[in-house]
Amino acid sequence: MVCEVKENYELKRHTSFKIGGCAKRAFFPTGVEEFTNLLTELDNPVILGNCSNVLISSQGIDGDVILTTKMNAFEVVNNTITAQCGVKVPMLAREAENRCLSGFEFMIGFPGSIGGAVYMNASAHSQAVSDTFKLCRAFDTETKKVVELNKDEMHFGYRKSILQEGRYILLDAKFELIPASAEEITAVMQRNLEFRKDRQPSLSTPNAGSIFRNPANDSAGRLLEKAGVKGLKQGGAQVWLGHANFIVNMENATSTDVSMLMNKMYNEVKDKYTIKLEPEVKFIGIKSKEEDELWDTMLNKK
């Protein structure tokens, strides 16, 4: 089966920020074999999942992009769930609930996919991906082979995994959950949804989740709120009025709008508290000179 490919493909239709230019070519594999073939054949492609914590350049991506959105197969055997990297985590959380399996309750309000969740060791409400993770299959970009990585080999930490180092690309992952009553699981999920409803923009409002990571023993949201950034605007982007660590796309915001607003937020906290916040959102694509300078500052490269 030939993998679907589209040329000059507009990416903002896929991003939760609703921001992003075109990719020269976008590939849509439907399974692990198609995905690994692409990773073998293409020269350094950009891999995108549900695009929920990324800022795609408004100038686009100068190269090939692989979108894993059609890699949505999963299998449940007893209390073990194996899922391809493109599976959306809220759907998998509901599947676990239906099977009376606990461990995915925290994922119910996440907009991302398994690939992104494992990549960043997603966590919330005292649960994390690493709690239930058993092993994964990944593509080794150095040897061009498929390898298995166990939990120890993943080097999980707060919002971290070995996948961020660039050598390995997740294909699918296996999780071992804990049997529990449906009522208990549903109650936890409902509490988590209510918590997100009060403290985060709805998924219908274009945003990319938390903008900055929490520094050690503190909260980025608390620091940003104290710094007075709520409601700050730049072009079509605005710091959400409900929580200072979110940016919403109010009116056709560009990647430059968001980058400039992030920089303002970063500088307010740095100037007031001498704390350099670390971006949780990742910029992908062609950077203008201005964007390059803004991100170099926020990533402490200058």
N, C-alpha and C positions, 0 to 999 in steps of 0.2 A: 504494500500500500504506500503510495506516494504522499509524503507529508504536505499538508496545506501550506501555501506560502502566498503572502500578499505584499505588493510593492508600494512604496510611499504610503505606509499605513499610519494613520493618525492614532497616537497613543493615548490622548486624553480621554477617549471613550472608555479606557480600561482603568484609569487611575482614580482613586477615591478623592483626590484633590481636584479632578477634572481640569488638570493642567498637563500639557505635554505636546510637543510637535510630532513630526513624522519619523518613522524608522525607514531606512532604505528598503529593508526587507524584513517582514515579520513571519516567523514560522510557528505553526500550531501543532506540535506533536500530540498524538492521542495515547501514547503508551511509552513504556521504558525503552523498548527497542528503537522506536523512531527518535526518541530524545537522545539516546546514546549515539545513534548514527549521526545526528546533527552535530553533537558535541565533538565527534571525531572529525567530521568533514569541514565544519566552519572555522574560520580563523577568529578566535577570541570573541564569540558572540556575547551580547548582554542577555542575561537570564532574568525574566520578569514573571512574577506569580500574579497575585491579586492586586498588586500595585497599591497597597494600602499604607505603607510607611515610606514612600519615596516621593521625591520631587523630580519629575522629568522635565528636562530643559524645554522651554518653549521653542527653542531652535531645533529640537529633535535630537535624534541619535544618529551619528554618522557611521552606520554599520548595521550588522545583522542583529536582530532581536529574536529570542525564542520566548514565546508566551506559553506557560504551562497550564493554562486555564482548561484545556480539554483532557488533561491527565487527571481524571477524577474518579478512578476506580479504587475501591477499598474492599477489604475482606475482614469478617469477624469470625474468629474461631474461639469458642469458650470465652475467656476474658481477655483475649489478645486481639488487637485491631492493627491491621497493616494497611497503610494508605499511601497512594501515590502523592507526589509533591504538590499537585494542583488541586487536591481536594480542599474544599472550603471548610474551615474549622467550625463555624456554627452548625453546619449540617452534620459534621462528625460528632459534635457534642450532643446533638439531638439523637443521633443513632445510638450513642453510648447510653443515653437516658432510656431509650426504648428497650435496650438490652439489660437494663438495671446494672450498669457498670459505672463506677465513680472514678473521677480523675480528670475529666474534661469539662467539668462544670464552669471553670473560669473562662473557657473559650467561647461561651455562648454569645457574647456580644462583640467578639472580634470580627473585623471585616476581612481578615487575611486567609492565607492558604497554609497547608501543612509545611510547605517548603519555607515560607517566611517565618512561621512559628518556630520551627526547629532552628533555622538560621540564627534567630535572635534569642533563642530560649525564652520565648514569650512567657510572661507570668502575670498573675493578678490574684488578689484575694487568697494569699498564702498557698497558691498552687502554681506549678511551673511545668513546662514541657518536660524538663529533665526528671521530674518525679516519676513519670510513667514510661519514659523512653527506654527501650531495650536495645535496639540496634537499627541500623539503616543500611541501605545500599546507596553508594555514591559513586560518581564518576571522578576518577583521579585524572586531573588535567595534565599531570606530568607523565604518567605511564600510559595514558589513554585507555585505561581499563576500569572495569566496574569492581569496586571493593566493598567489603562490609566493615562498618565501624561500630564498635560497641559503645556503651555509655561512657566508659572511662576514656576512650579514644576521642570522644567528642569535645572534651575540655570545656564542659559547660560552666558558666558563671553567670553573674547578673547581666542579662541582656547580651550574653556572649556564647559563642560556640566556635569550634575549629573551622566551621564553614566560612566564617568571616575572613579567614586568612587567604582564601582564594584558590587553594589547591583542589578542594573537593566540592562537587555540586550534587546536592541531594536528588535522588531518584524516587525513593520511597522509604518509609519508616515504619517500624513496628513498636507498638506500645502495649504494656501489660497493665490493665486496669483492675480495680477492686470491686467485687460484687457488693451491691448495696440496694436498699429498698428504693423503688421508683419514687415514692413520696419524698424521701429524704433528698434524693438527687434533684428532683423538680423544685423543691423548696429552695435549695442552694442556688440553682440557676435563676430562679425568679428574683432572689435577693440581689444577685449579681447584675441582672438586667436593670433592676430599680436603681442600683448604685450608679451604673453607667448613665442611665437616663438623667439623673440629677447632676452629674459631674462632667459629662462629655457631650459634645455635639451629636445629634442623631446622625445615623449613617446617610440620611437624605441630604444633609448639609455637607457640601464638599470640604473635606479636611483629611489630614494624613495622620491622625492620632497625636500622641504626645510629641511635641517638637524637640524638647531637650530631655536627656536622661537625668534621673535623680542623682545628685552628687552624694558622696558617702555621708551617711547619717543625716540626710536632709531631703527636702522635697523641692524639685525645680519649680513646681507650681506655687509653693509657698514663697519662694524667693522672688519669683516673677510678680506675684500679686503684691508683695511688700514693695517691690520696685516700681509699682504703679503702671504696668504696661497694658492692663486690660483696656480694650477698646482702641488701642493704637491702630492706625491705618496706614497702608502704603499701597497706592493704586487700588486695585480691586481686592486686596487682602486685608484682613483685620484680625487682631487678637480677639478671640472669642470672649464675650462678656461674662459667660458662665464660669470660665476657668482660664487662668492666665497662661497655661502651657499648651494652648491649642490655637492654631491659626485657621480661619475659615475663608474660603474663596467666595467673597460676597458678589463680585461682579467681574467675571472674565479676567481674574488675576493671572499674571504671568509668573514664570519662575523667577524673574528678576524682582517683581513685587514681593514675593514670599522671601527671597534671599535677603532683601534689604530690611524687611520687617524682622526677620530672625536676627539680623545683625544688631538692630536697635534693641531688641529684647536682651540679647547677649551682652551688649555694652552697658545697659542699665544695671544688670546684676553685677557685672564686673566692676563697674565704677562705684556702686554702693556697698558691695560686700567682698570685693577682691576675690570673687569666685568665678572661674571660667566654666560656664556650662558647656556640656558636650552634646552636639546635635544627635538626636535619635533618628531623625529623618535623613535619608541618604539622597544626595543629588546625583542624578544620572543623566548623561548626555553632554551636548556641546555647551561649554561655558563661555559667556561673553567675558571680556576683560574685567568688567565690573563684578560679575558673579564670581570669577576666579579669585579676585582679591577678597571679596566678602567671605567666601568659604575658606580661603587660606587663613583668614583671621580666626574664624570660629573653630577651625580644626587645629589651631595653634601651629600653623606652618610658617608664620611670620611674626 
